[in-house]
């Protein structure tokens, strides 16, 4: 499981936030996502942190016995029904399925052995909790299936389906209703499964944080609270402002998905002309009259702003401390918005900054990219970066740089058209976004990105036919994100795994 999944599970199941969680390292990212199965390996250092977490969890069991199903005095706990109840309750919460009688007996034996070696009942409780927590059934979201099947697919067990659904939409363990349906073996029924998906998605208190986490990863803005700007150039850049931007991003995506009257359409992410601002962020949008810390919704100048790619969080997060990261911004849009990843440059390529006049614009600094060796790749994304030069390193709209007028015009070859030039021709980024929002390249890429995140498998591993079906369903729904969620869950691979 990911760090956030583990933290949410321990909070929801036991009401605790162990201190050792802060020692968990960040996951390796694959295409921006932290939940990709191929990257979630337990290295020795991570195992040590899990060991400490298990010990801390065991201590919590002694302090809060009711949360762990200990219905008698933990100090006098002995083999019998009370011990078995504790093991069954704690095991179910950690493993997200009922334990078998054999498994309960094995952990009862572990308790007895530990207690007999001088640790007493308290030591027995701690050892059982730690062992349950350290088990692969706890730390991994299993996909073992119900039977050993040598056919084309292996059916997932109902509790595995429940976990897949819950961690996809809530980033946490199944609740009582979902777990009960798994107990009854009902989740392979498509109608029941989709009804539960709708219920979980409509539970805003759980679904909103999970979807916000998806958007942060897709937009590569998880580190937004720690983004550093040059204090001399941007004295307004404070930790408080960083926190404001993270909150702005959450409120914006919530407004598209969960607020009353939200249309839940992908287009709204790209073409909306409003933002959530407070007295610190409003001036960066050129707005006045906003006071206080609370975020309020305000309309923006539609000639300057269009959707999430011209928002302060995105522009601030995709910029360096002193400049705009022209190439990085363009490459991000090419890779994550169009799903076209350009190969890394060959070694020994000179830094174009060394050839620039100090007062040159970004376009002038990157004139070196016009050389044949560079242009073959840079023509695919530099145009995007040039258009985004209308926004400075902290996201303010501008028309000049170093006293020179910014040329934000350009062209963008599209993958669906074989990257033939010129592709989309535009005079500024707003024009480009309006065009992109209507392109199958863009909404199809988003559908594939969400499918990869939801399944935990990277794009090349996803079944080509299923990817095509999900993209087609998304288009037929007029790019409704809630329907995209249901389409992914309705995929055969959601309840079966290919052998």
PyMOL commands that set and color helices and strands:
alter all, ss='L'
color gray80, all
select helices_A, chain A and resi 3-14+19-23+37-39+44-63+65-68+74-76+81-95+101-134+136-139+158-169+176-183+190-202+204-218+224-226+239-257+266-271+282-285+308-310+312-317+326-337+352-355+362-370+372-378+382-390+415-417+429-436+440-455+459-461+464-476+481-490+492-494
alter helices_A, ss='H'
color red, helices_A
select strands_A, chain A and resi 153-155+274-277+296-299+400-401+404-405+410-412+424-426+496-498
alter strands_A, ss='S'
color yellow, strands_A
deselect
rebuild
show_as cartoon
